[in-house]
Amino acid sequence: MGFDPWDAAFVADPYPAYRELREQGRAMWCEATGQWLVPHYADVSALLRDRRLGRTYLHRFTHEEFGREAPPPEHEPFHVLNGNGLLDLEDPAHARVRRLVAKAFTPRTVERLVPAVRRLAGELVGQLLADGGGDLLTVVAEPLPVAVIAELLGVPEADRGMLRPWSADICGMYELRPDEETARRAVRASVEFSAYLRGLITERRARPGEDLISGLIAAHDEEGRLSEQEMISTCVLLLNAGHEATVNTTVNGWWALFRNPGQLDALRADPNPEKLSTAVDELMRYDTPLQLFERWVLDDIRIGDTEIPRGAEVALLFGSANRDPARFTDPDTLDLVRPDNAHLSLGAGIHYCLGAPLARRELEASFGALLADGVPPLRLAEEPQWRDGYVIRGLERLLVEF
């Protein structure tokens, strides 16, 4: 089986195909996606830091100059929202926005949230326990990061139910070749979410609080402040990136643990904070929530013997890089005490995940709550199915019982 992002069997287990790709070479053209596939750890790690590549090209070229068609005008609300967020900005705009966001989203901000994260995780696990089991995805994995980001942004509890659907619709556009219906939903969610945040920003300008939006409004340096659109895009990115990665790491991670009962038993026997932290990193490496990250080639590059011209797109295969035997010993083995685990699941270079410390805290809290003393062992109640979508890869549901 080769690289086929639209094949259910490939999505369920892409790792044999990655092994074949690594054996074929360092960069392979994929006609189906119109990208150069890069499967090796060393290349993916280096290219994430290489400024000859970019998440966008519009800071240097027009669409026409770059040999690309402009997106349809009706998609503009999505592209304005996406293009002003840290994920797609390039320097110098990226450096300015990240510097200002970092003034508000500090390590102290994350640490201040930790008690609430642990409390929320305990409450959600308590609900699962009271029900005698259920869908780990909808009862624990999804509600926790959404509630934490809502708490961080200061979104009133009555409004929080809107966040997850908006996030899911916008993230549909990150898949390969999204169809027009996916684009329509993403545009609608972009318009609605932006309008909601614009209202929240207006309220916080009048009555600042302890939340991140108030911090973003106040953040400034000698170059000025964040624009309203940059604040909106930052808030949306924090929800989308934080939510999708944390949810899929949780359910994919538990699915991996159920398939490796010896590892699960060892973790359950001693789920201390240090072991949990190490285990979370290994679960992120072993079944990467974000399988592919795209970059535009801004200046001609060479990968091995392959010349890749300006205007091409490369697909950095995180899932393959994290299973590369040139970097990881026995990479197809789940090892929850693996040392030196420099996985790439959170990116690298200037686009390294800003929310990584918070995501780790959320994951440690949810796994810790499910492995705590007094909580009976979990077991799988039904073989799970993978949902459609390869770039952001996760399960439809994960039914468990105690």
C-alpha positions as CSV (number, residue, x, y, z in Angstrom):
1,M,0.0,0.0,0.0
2,G,1.4,3.4,-1.0
3,F,0.9,6.9,0.2
4,D,-2.9,7.6,-0.3
5,P,-4.4,10.2,2.1
6,W,-7.9,9.3,0.9
7,D,-7.7,5.6,1.5
8,A,-9.3,4.4,4.8
9,A,-6.7,1.6,5.2
10,F,-3.8,4.1,4.8
11,V,-5.3,6.5,7.3
12,A,-5.8,3.7,9.8
13,D,-2.1,2.7,9.6
14,P,0.1,5.0,7.4
15,Y,3.3,3.7,9.0
16,P,4.1,0.8,6.6
17,A,3.8,3.3,3.7
18,Y,6.1,5.7,5.4
19,R,8.7,3.0,5.7
20,E,8.5,2.5,2.0
21,L,8.8,6.2,1.3
22,R,11.9,6.4,3.5
23,E,13.5,3.6,1.6
24,Q,12.7,5.2,-1.7
25,G,14.6,8.4,-1.0
26,R,14.6,11.8,0.6
27,A,12.0,13.6,-1.5
28,M,9.4,12.0,-3.8
29,W,6.9,13.8,-6.1
30,C,3.3,12.9,-5.3
31,E,1.0,13.5,-8.3
32,A,-2.2,13.1,-6.3
33,T,-1.4,15.9,-3.9
34,G,0.9,18.0,-6.1
35,Q,3.6,18.0,-3.4
36,W,7.1,16.8,-2.8
37,L,6.9,14.3,0.1
38,V,9.7,14.5,2.7
39,P,9.7,11.5,5.0
40,H,13.0,11.5,6.9
41,Y,13.5,13.0,10.4
42,A,16.7,14.9,9.6
43,D,15.2,16.6,6.5
44,V,11.9,17.4,8.1
45,S,13.6,18.9,11.2
46,A,16.0,21.0,9.0
47,L,13.3,22.2,6.6
48,L,11.1,23.4,9.5
49,R,13.9,25.8,10.3
50,D,14.9,26.7,6.7
51,R,13.8,30.2,5.8
52,R,13.9,29.4,2.1
53,L,10.5,27.7,2.9
54,G,7.4,29.4,4.2
55,R,3.9,28.8,5.4
56,T,2.9,31.6,3.0
57,Y,4.5,33.3,0.1
58,L,2.5,36.5,0.1
59,H,5.1,38.4,2.2
60,R,7.4,38.1,-0.9
61,F,5.3,37.4,-4.0
62,T,1.8,37.9,-5.4
63,H,-0.1,34.8,-6.4
64,E,0.7,35.5,-10.1
65,E,4.4,36.0,-9.4
66,F,4.5,32.7,-7.6
67,G,2.6,30.8,-10.3
68,R,-0.5,30.2,-8.2
69,E,-4.1,31.1,-8.5
70,A,-5.6,33.3,-6.0
71,P,-8.3,31.6,-3.8
72,P,-11.9,32.4,-4.8
73,P,-13.2,35.7,-3.4
74,E,-16.0,34.0,-1.4
75,H,-13.3,32.2,0.6
76,E,-11.8,35.5,1.8
77,P,-13.1,35.5,5.4
78,F,-11.3,32.2,6.0
79,H,-8.0,33.4,4.5
80,V,-8.1,36.7,6.3
81,L,-8.6,34.9,9.6
82,N,-6.0,32.2,8.8
83,G,-3.5,34.5,7.2
84,N,-3.2,36.8,10.2
85,G,-2.5,34.1,12.7
86,L,1.0,32.9,13.9
87,L,0.7,29.6,12.0
88,D,0.7,31.3,8.6
89,L,2.6,34.5,9.2
90,E,6.2,34.8,8.2
91,D,8.8,37.3,9.4
92,P,9.0,40.1,10.0
93,A,5.2,40.1,10.8
94,H,5.5,36.7,12.5
95,A,8.3,37.9,14.9
96,R,6.3,41.1,15.8
97,V,3.0,39.3,16.5
98,R,4.7,36.4,18.4
99,R,6.6,38.8,20.5
100,L,3.4,40.7,21.4
101,V,1.4,37.5,22.0
102,A,4.2,36.2,24.3
103,K,3.8,39.3,26.5
104,A,0.2,38.1,27.3
105,F,0.5,34.3,27.0
106,T,3.4,33.8,29.4
107,P,4.6,30.7,31.4
108,R,3.0,32.4,34.4
109,T,-0.4,32.5,32.6
110,V,-0.1,28.7,31.9
111,E,0.9,27.9,35.5
112,R,-2.0,30.0,36.8
113,L,-4.4,27.7,34.8
114,V,-3.0,24.4,36.1
115,P,-5.3,24.1,39.1
116,A,-8.3,24.7,36.9
117,V,-7.0,22.2,34.3
118,R,-6.6,19.5,37.0
119,R,-10.0,20.3,38.5
120,L,-11.7,20.1,35.1
121,A,-10.0,16.8,34.2
122,G,-11.1,15.3,37.5
123,E,-14.7,16.4,37.0
124,L,-14.8,15.0,33.5
125,V,-13.3,11.7,34.5
126,G,-15.8,11.7,37.4
127,Q,-18.6,12.0,35.0
128,L,-17.3,9.1,32.9
129,L,-16.9,7.0,36.0
130,A,-20.5,7.9,37.1
131,D,-21.8,6.7,33.7
132,G,-19.8,3.5,34.0
133,G,-17.9,4.4,30.8
134,G,-18.8,5.9,27.5
135,D,-17.1,7.8,24.6
136,L,-13.7,9.0,25.9
137,L,-13.6,11.5,23.0
138,T,-16.8,13.4,23.7
139,V,-16.9,13.0,27.6
140,V,-13.2,13.8,28.4
141,A,-10.9,14.5,25.4
142,E,-12.9,17.2,23.7
143,P,-14.5,19.1,26.6
144,L,-11.2,19.6,28.5
145,P,-9.1,21.7,26.0
146,V,-12.2,23.6,24.9
147,A,-13.0,24.5,28.5
148,V,-9.4,25.5,29.2
149,I,-9.1,27.7,26.2
150,A,-12.5,29.3,27.0
151,E,-11.2,29.9,30.5
152,L,-8.0,31.4,29.1
153,L,-9.9,33.7,26.7
154,G,-12.6,34.6,29.2
155,V,-15.4,33.2,27.1
156,P,-18.6,33.0,29.3
157,E,-19.8,29.5,30.1
158,A,-23.1,30.0,28.3
159,D,-21.2,30.6,25.0
160,R,-18.7,27.8,25.1
161,G,-20.8,25.3,23.2
162,M,-20.2,27.3,20.0
163,L,-16.4,26.9,20.1
164,R,-16.0,23.3,19.2
165,P,-18.2,23.4,16.1
166,W,-16.5,26.5,14.8
167,S,-13.1,24.9,15.4
168,A,-14.0,21.7,13.6
169,D,-15.4,23.6,10.6
170,I,-12.4,25.9,10.2
171,C,-9.9,23.0,10.6
172,G,-11.6,21.1,7.7
173,M,-9.7,23.5,5.4
174,Y,-6.3,22.1,6.6
175,E,-7.0,18.8,4.9
176,L,-5.6,18.0,1.4
177,R,-7.9,19.2,-1.4
178,P,-10.9,20.3,0.7
179,D,-14.2,20.3,-1.2
180,E,-16.5,23.2,-1.7
181,E,-18.8,22.2,1.1
182,T,-15.9,22.1,3.5
183,A,-14.8,25.5,2.3
184,R,-18.4,26.9,2.7
185,R,-18.6,25.7,6.3
186,A,-15.1,27.0,7.1
187,V,-16.1,30.5,5.7
188,R,-19.3,30.6,7.7
189,A,-17.5,29.5,10.9
190,S,-14.7,32.2,10.2
191,V,-17.4,34.9,9.9
192,E,-19.3,33.8,13.0
193,F,-16.3,33.2,15.2
194,S,-14.7,36.5,14.2
195,A,-17.8,38.5,14.9
196,Y,-18.2,36.8,18.3
197,L,-14.5,37.6,19.2
198,R,-14.9,41.2,18.0
199,G,-17.7,41.6,20.4
200,L,-15.7,40.1,23.2
201,I,-12.7,42.3,22.5
202,T,-15.0,45.4,22.6
203,E,-16.3,44.3,26.0
204,R,-12.7,43.8,27.3
205,R,-11.6,47.2,26.1
206,A,-14.3,48.7,28.2
207,R,-13.8,46.3,31.2
208,P,-10.4,44.6,31.2
209,G,-10.1,41.4,33.2
210,E,-7.5,38.7,34.0
211,D,-8.1,36.8,30.7
212,L,-5.8,36.5,27.7
213,I,-7.9,38.8,25.5
214,S,-7.4,41.6,28.0
215,G,-3.7,40.8,28.0
216,L,-3.6,40.9,24.2
217,I,-5.3,44.3,24.2
218,A,-2.8,45.6,26.6
219,A,0.3,44.1,25.0
220,H,2.5,46.7,23.3
221,D,6.1,47.5,22.5
222,E,8.0,50.2,20.7
223,E,6.5,49.0,17.4
224,G,3.0,49.3,18.6
225,R,0.1,47.0,19.4
226,L,-1.7,44.0,17.9
227,S,-4.4,44.9,15.4
228,E,-7.9,43.7,16.1
229,Q,-7.6,41.1,13.3
230,E,-4.3,39.8,14.7
231,M,-6.0,39.4,18.1
232,I,-8.9,37.6,16.6
233,S,-6.7,35.3,14.5
234,T,-4.5,34.5,17.6
235,C,-7.6,33.5,19.7
236,V,-8.9,31.3,16.9
237,L,-5.5,29.7,16.4
238,L,-5.2,28.9,20.1
239,L,-8.5,27.1,20.1
240,N,-8.0,25.3,16.8
241,A,-4.4,24.2,17.3
242,G,-4.7,23.5,21.1
243,H,-8.0,21.7,20.7
244,E,-7.3,19.5,17.7
245,A,-3.8,18.4,18.9
246,T,-4.8,17.7,22.5
247,V,-8.0,15.8,21.6
248,N,-6.3,13.5,19.1
249,T,-3.3,12.9,21.3
250,T,-5.7,11.8,24.0
251,V,-7.8,9.4,22.1
252,N,-5.0,8.1,19.8
253,G,-2.8,7.8,22.9
254,W,-5.4,5.7,24.8
255,W,-5.9,3.5,21.7
256,A,-2.1,2.9,21.6
257,L,-2.1,2.1,25.3
258,F,-4.9,-0.5,24.9
259,R,-2.9,-2.1,22.1
260,N,0.2,-2.2,24.4
261,P,-1.2,-3.5,27.7
262,G,2.3,-4.0,29.2
263,Q,3.1,-0.3,28.8
264,L,-0.3,0.7,30.2
265,D,0.1,-1.5,33.2
266,A,3.5,-0.1,34.0
267,L,2.2,3.5,33.7
268,R,-0.9,2.7,35.8
269,A,1.4,1.2,38.5
270,D,3.2,4.5,39.0
271,P,1.7,7.5,37.2
272,N,3.9,10.1,38.9
273,P,4.2,13.5,37.2
274,E,7.6,12.9,35.7
275,K,6.6,9.5,34.2
276,L,3.4,11.1,32.9
277,S,5.3,13.8,31.2
278,T,7.7,11.3,29.5
279,A,4.7,9.1,28.5
280,V,2.8,12.0,26.9
281,D,5.9,12.8,24.7
282,E,6.1,9.2,23.6
283,L,2.4,9.0,22.8
284,M,2.7,12.2,20.7
285,R,5.7,10.6,18.9
286,Y,4.2,7.2,18.4
287,D,0.9,8.3,16.8
288,T,1.3,11.9,15.7
289,P,-1.9,13.9,15.8
290,L,-0.7,16.2,12.9
291,Q,0.6,13.9,10.2
292,L,1.7,16.4,7.6
293,F,2.8,20.0,7.6
294,E,3.0,22.0,4.3
295,R,5.6,24.6,3.3
296,W,6.0,26.6,0.1
297,V,9.4,26.7,-1.5
298,L,10.3,30.4,-1.7
299,D,13.8,29.9,-3.1
300,D,15.1,26.8,-5.0
301,I,16.3,24.1,-2.6
302,R,18.0,20.7,-2.9
303,I,17.1,17.7,-0.9
304,G,19.6,15.0,-1.5
305,D,19.8,14.6,-5.2
306,T,16.5,16.3,-5.8
307,E,16.2,19.9,-7.0
308,I,12.9,21.5,-5.9
309,P,12.1,24.8,-7.6
310,R,10.6,28.0,-6.2
311,G,6.8,27.8,-6.3
312,A,6.6,24.1,-5.4
313,E,5.1,22.8,-2.2
314,V,6.6,20.3,0.2
315,A,4.8,18.0,2.5
316,L,6.8,17.5,5.7
317,L,5.6,14.1,7.0
318,F,5.7,14.4,10.8
319,G,4.3,10.9,11.2
320,S,7.1,9.4,9.2
321,A,9.8,11.5,10.8
322,N,8.7,10.4,14.2
323,R,9.1,6.8,13.2
324,D,12.5,7.2,11.5
325,P,14.9,4.5,12.7
326,A,17.8,6.9,11.9
327,R,16.6,9.0,14.8
328,F,14.7,6.7,17.2
329,T,15.7,3.3,18.4
330,D,12.9,0.7,17.7
331,P,10.6,3.5,16.4
332,D,7.6,1.2,15.9
333,T,7.7,0.2,19.6
334,L,5.8,2.2,22.1
335,D,8.2,2.9,25.0
336,L,6.7,5.2,27.6
337,V,10.1,5.8,29.3
338,R,11.9,6.5,26.0
339,P,14.9,8.9,26.7
340,D,15.9,11.7,24.3
341,N,12.5,11.9,22.7
342,A,13.0,14.8,20.3
343,H,9.8,14.2,18.3
344,L,8.5,16.8,15.9
345,S,4.8,16.7,16.7
346,L,4.9,20.3,18.1
347,G,6.9,21.6,15.1
348,A,10.2,23.4,15.2
349,G,11.8,26.7,14.3
350,I,9.8,30.0,14.4
351,H,6.5,28.1,14.1
352,Y,7.1,25.8,17.1
353,C,3.8,25.5,18.9
354,L,3.2,28.5,21.2
355,G,0.7,26.6,23.2
356,A,3.0,23.5,23.8
357,P,3.3,24.1,27.6
358,L,-0.4,24.3,28.0
359,A,-1.1,21.3,25.8
360,R,1.3,19.2,27.9
361,R,-0.4,20.3,31.1
362,E,-3.8,19.4,29.7
363,L,-2.6,15.9,28.5
364,E,-0.8,15.2,31.8
365,A,-4.0,16.2,33.7
366,S,-6.3,14.0,31.7
367,F,-4.1,11.0,31.6
368,G,-3.3,11.5,35.3
369,A,-7.0,11.7,36.2
370,L,-7.8,8.5,34.3
371,L,-4.9,6.6,36.0
372,A,-5.4,8.0,39.5
373,D,-5.8,5.9,42.6
374,G,-9.5,5.0,43.1
375,V,-10.3,5.1,39.4
376,P,-10.8,1.5,38.1
377,P,-8.8,0.5,35.1
378,L,-10.2,1.4,31.7
379,R,-10.7,-1.1,29.0
380,L,-11.8,-0.9,25.4
381,A,-15.5,-1.5,24.8
382,E,-15.5,-1.4,21.0
383,E,-12.9,-1.4,18.2
384,P,-12.6,2.2,17.1
385,Q,-12.8,3.6,13.6
386,W,-10.7,6.4,12.1
387,R,-12.6,9.4,10.9
388,D,-12.2,10.9,7.5
389,G,-9.2,13.1,7.2
390,Y,-5.5,12.4,7.2
391,V,-3.6,15.7,8.0
392,I,-5.4,16.0,11.4
393,R,-5.8,12.3,12.2
394,G,-8.0,11.0,14.9
395,L,-10.7,8.5,15.9
396,E,-14.4,8.8,15.3
397,R,-15.0,7.8,18.9
398,L,-13.3,5.7,21.6
399,L,-15.9,3.7,23.7
400,V,-14.5,2.6,27.0
401,E,-15.7,0.9,30.2
402,F,-14.3,0.5,33.7
